[in-house]
Amino acid sequence: MSRTALVFGVSGQDGSLLAEQLAAEGTVVHGTSRQPAGPFPNLAALGLGDRVRLHGCRPDDIDAVRRLLDAVQPDEVYNLSAQSSVGLSFAEPRETIDSILSATVAILDAIRLSGAAIRFCNAGSGECFGETPPTGADESTPFRPRSPYAVAKAAAHWTVATYRESYGLFAATAILFNHESPLRAERFVTQKVVRGAARIAARLAAGQAAEPLRLGNLDICRDWGWAADHVAALRLMLRADSAEDFVIATGEA
């Protein structure tokens, strides 16, 4: 039987890569975006322009989400929406917390009220751990969030767990550590380095002076993975026999 998936935030790096994997396995893919009119460069880069059925829907609007669930009738729902920059969350704390937590609650409640056997995966974050111990973090490591973004992700994590335990939903959180691809937006550090170096090289080749590339603290270690591997883990989590929360990381700093 064919499977239908609904991806909130389908136009971002993770949403686009997930849509590519779902479409490749024969799943019918529906997606939402904060800018439903486009453009969608990530979907276009992956050749998915006509393979994803796009919808305009605010994930924090429970009535809109309920209408979309009724129309799409998905077997799986993935929440990859909301503000995703730790740095920006300090400048816009309320907006960040609202976009993450309100959307998670609205989607979970819409699934609960639908009564359908929908499986739900929420994108969590390794930022919830705060300063991760040198030995790394696993599913039993306490959360010590250090940013508005991390606070919101931690609250969303426990919201998912509450709906799973209290209402019997198949709902799980993927606690994602850093993961990158060429689809990443320039505000993220890997793309700052890559694009900054390219600009410097181009200016030097043209005999022009180049501004230096300025970064923050270079002593920080991060667990960085390949984004396609991380989103593959989301699919596997929803195909498991039971819903569980998992840390998704490479295990190497």
C-alpha positions as CSV (number, residue, x, y, z in Angstrom):
1,M,0.0,0.0,0.0
2,S,1.2,3.5,-0.7
3,R,2.1,5.8,2.2
4,T,1.3,9.5,2.5
5,A,3.5,11.9,4.4
6,L,3.0,15.5,5.5
7,V,6.2,17.6,6.1
8,F,5.8,20.9,7.9
9,G,8.8,23.0,6.8
10,V,9.4,21.1,3.6
11,S,11.3,23.9,1.9
12,G,14.2,24.0,4.3
13,Q,17.4,21.9,4.2
14,D,16.0,19.0,6.2
15,G,12.5,19.2,4.8
16,S,13.8,19.1,1.2
17,L,16.1,16.2,1.9
18,L,13.4,14.3,3.7
19,A,11.0,14.9,0.8
20,E,13.6,13.6,-1.6
21,Q,14.0,10.4,0.4
22,L,10.2,9.9,0.9
23,A,9.5,10.4,-2.8
24,A,12.3,8.0,-3.8
25,E,10.6,5.2,-1.8
26,G,7.2,5.9,-3.4
27,T,5.6,7.9,-0.6
28,V,3.2,10.6,-1.6
29,V,4.6,13.8,-0.1
30,H,2.7,16.8,1.0
31,G,4.5,19.8,2.4
32,T,4.0,23.2,4.0
33,S,6.2,26.3,4.1
34,R,6.1,29.7,5.8
35,Q,6.2,31.1,2.3
36,P,3.7,28.9,0.4
37,A,4.1,31.0,-2.8
38,G,7.8,30.2,-3.0
39,P,10.4,30.3,-4.5
40,F,11.7,26.9,-3.3
41,P,15.3,26.7,-4.4
42,N,16.0,23.6,-2.3
43,L,13.2,21.6,-3.8
44,A,14.2,22.8,-7.2
45,A,17.8,21.8,-6.7
46,L,16.7,18.3,-5.8
47,G,14.3,18.0,-8.8
48,L,11.3,17.9,-6.5
49,G,9.3,20.8,-8.0
50,D,6.5,18.6,-9.3
51,R,6.9,15.8,-6.7
52,V,5.8,17.6,-3.6
53,R,2.2,18.8,-3.2
54,L,2.6,22.2,-1.5
55,H,0.1,23.7,1.0
56,G,-0.2,27.0,2.8
57,C,-0.7,26.3,6.5
58,R,0.6,27.9,9.7
59,P,1.6,25.0,11.9
60,D,0.7,26.9,15.0
61,D,-2.9,27.3,13.7
62,I,-4.7,24.2,15.0
63,D,-7.8,24.8,12.9
64,A,-5.7,25.1,9.7
65,V,-3.7,22.0,10.7
66,R,-6.9,20.0,11.3
67,R,-8.3,21.0,7.9
68,L,-5.0,20.0,6.3
69,L,-4.9,16.6,8.0
70,D,-8.5,16.0,6.9
71,A,-7.6,16.9,3.3
72,V,-4.3,15.0,3.1
73,Q,-5.0,12.0,5.4
74,P,-1.3,11.4,6.1
75,D,0.1,8.2,7.6
76,E,3.2,10.2,8.8
77,V,3.7,13.8,9.9
78,Y,7.1,15.4,10.3
79,N,7.5,18.7,12.1
80,L,10.6,20.5,10.7
81,S,9.2,24.0,10.8
82,A,9.9,27.0,13.0
83,Q,12.8,29.4,13.6
84,S,16.1,27.3,13.6
85,S,18.9,29.8,14.4
86,V,20.3,29.8,18.0
87,G,21.9,33.2,17.5
88,L,18.7,34.7,16.2
89,S,16.8,33.4,19.2
90,F,18.6,35.8,21.5
91,A,17.4,38.7,19.4
92,E,13.9,37.3,19.0
93,P,13.2,35.1,22.0
94,R,9.4,35.3,22.2
95,E,9.0,34.8,18.4
96,T,11.4,31.8,18.6
97,I,9.7,30.1,21.5
98,D,6.2,30.7,20.0
99,S,7.2,29.3,16.6
100,I,8.7,26.1,18.1
101,L,6.4,25.3,21.0
102,S,3.0,26.6,19.6
103,A,3.5,24.7,16.4
104,T,4.3,21.4,18.2
105,V,1.3,21.7,20.4
106,A,-1.0,22.6,17.6
107,I,0.1,19.7,15.4
108,L,-0.1,17.2,18.2
109,D,-3.5,18.3,19.3
110,A,-4.8,18.2,15.7
111,I,-3.5,14.6,15.4
112,R,-5.1,13.7,18.7
113,L,-8.5,15.2,17.8
114,S,-8.4,13.5,14.3
115,G,-8.5,10.1,15.9
116,A,-6.4,8.8,13.0
117,A,-3.4,6.4,13.5
118,I,-1.0,9.1,12.4
119,R,2.7,8.7,13.3
120,F,4.4,11.9,14.3
121,C,8.1,12.9,14.4
122,N,9.3,16.1,15.9
123,A,12.7,17.6,15.1
124,G,14.4,18.3,18.4
125,S,17.9,19.6,19.0
126,G,21.2,18.7,20.8
127,E,21.1,22.3,22.0
128,C,18.8,21.1,24.7
129,F,21.8,19.6,26.5
130,G,23.5,23.0,26.8
131,E,27.2,22.4,27.2
132,T,27.4,18.8,26.3
133,P,29.8,16.8,28.5
134,P,33.2,15.7,27.0
135,T,31.8,12.1,26.9
136,G,28.9,13.2,24.7
137,A,25.2,13.0,25.4
138,D,22.6,10.2,25.1
139,E,18.9,9.9,25.7
140,S,19.4,9.8,29.5
141,T,21.6,13.0,29.7
142,P,19.7,15.9,31.5
143,F,18.7,18.9,29.5
144,R,20.4,22.2,30.5
145,P,19.3,24.6,27.7
146,R,21.4,27.8,27.4
147,S,19.4,29.8,24.7
148,P,15.8,30.7,24.0
149,Y,16.0,28.3,21.0
150,A,17.1,25.4,23.3
151,V,14.5,26.3,25.9
152,A,11.8,26.0,23.3
153,K,13.1,22.8,21.9
154,A,13.3,21.3,25.4
155,A,9.7,22.3,26.1
156,A,8.6,20.8,22.7
157,H,10.5,17.6,23.5
158,W,8.6,17.1,26.8
159,T,5.3,18.1,25.1
160,V,5.8,15.3,22.6
161,A,6.5,12.8,25.4
162,T,3.4,13.9,27.3
163,Y,1.2,13.4,24.3
164,R,2.7,10.0,23.7
165,E,2.3,8.9,27.3
166,S,-1.1,10.5,28.1
167,Y,-2.9,10.1,24.8
168,G,-1.3,7.1,23.3
169,L,0.0,8.8,20.2
170,F,2.8,7.4,18.2
171,A,4.9,10.5,18.7
172,A,8.7,10.8,18.9
173,T,11.4,13.4,19.0
174,A,14.7,13.2,17.1
175,I,17.3,15.0,19.2
176,L,19.4,16.2,16.3
177,F,23.0,17.4,16.7
178,N,24.5,19.7,14.0
179,H,24.0,18.4,10.5
180,E,24.9,20.2,7.2
181,S,24.6,20.0,3.4
182,P,25.0,22.4,0.5
183,L,21.3,23.3,1.0
184,R,22.1,25.1,4.3
185,A,21.3,28.8,4.5
186,E,24.2,31.2,4.7
187,R,23.5,32.3,8.2
188,F,24.8,29.0,9.5
189,V,28.5,28.8,10.2
190,T,29.5,26.1,7.6
191,Q,28.1,28.2,4.8
192,K,29.6,31.4,6.2
193,V,33.0,29.7,5.9
194,V,32.5,28.2,2.5
195,R,30.9,31.2,0.9
196,G,33.2,33.7,2.6
197,A,36.3,31.8,1.4
198,A,34.8,31.7,-2.1
199,R,34.2,35.5,-2.1
200,I,37.8,36.1,-0.8
201,A,39.3,33.9,-3.5
202,A,37.2,35.6,-6.2
203,R,38.3,39.1,-5.1
204,L,42.0,38.1,-4.8
205,A,41.9,36.5,-8.3
206,A,40.5,39.8,-9.6
207,G,43.3,41.7,-8.0
208,Q,41.0,43.3,-5.5
209,A,41.3,43.7,-1.7
210,A,39.2,41.2,0.2
211,E,37.5,41.7,3.6
212,P,38.6,39.0,6.1
213,L,36.1,36.3,7.2
214,R,35.3,36.9,10.8
215,L,33.9,34.1,13.0
216,G,33.2,33.7,16.7
217,N,34.9,31.3,19.2
218,L,37.0,28.8,17.3
219,D,37.7,26.7,20.4
220,I,34.2,25.2,20.4
221,C,33.8,21.5,19.4
222,R,30.7,20.3,17.6
223,D,29.3,17.0,16.5
224,W,28.7,17.7,12.8
225,G,26.9,15.2,10.5
226,W,25.6,14.9,7.0
227,A,22.0,16.1,6.8
228,A,20.8,13.3,4.6
229,D,21.8,10.8,7.2
230,H,20.0,12.6,9.9
231,V,16.7,12.9,8.1
232,A,17.0,9.2,7.1
233,A,16.9,8.6,10.9
234,L,13.6,10.4,11.1
235,R,12.0,8.0,8.6
236,L,13.4,5.0,10.5
237,M,12.0,6.3,13.8
238,L,8.5,6.4,12.3
239,R,8.8,2.9,10.9
240,A,9.8,1.4,14.3
241,D,7.5,-0.9,16.3
242,S,7.2,1.7,19.1
243,A,7.7,5.4,19.4
244,E,10.9,6.4,21.1
245,D,13.1,9.5,21.4
246,F,16.6,9.2,20.0
247,V,19.8,11.3,19.9
248,I,20.9,11.6,16.2
249,A,24.6,12.3,15.9
250,T,27.9,11.0,14.5
251,G,29.5,10.4,17.9
252,E,32.6,12.4,17.0
253,A,33.5,16.0,17.8
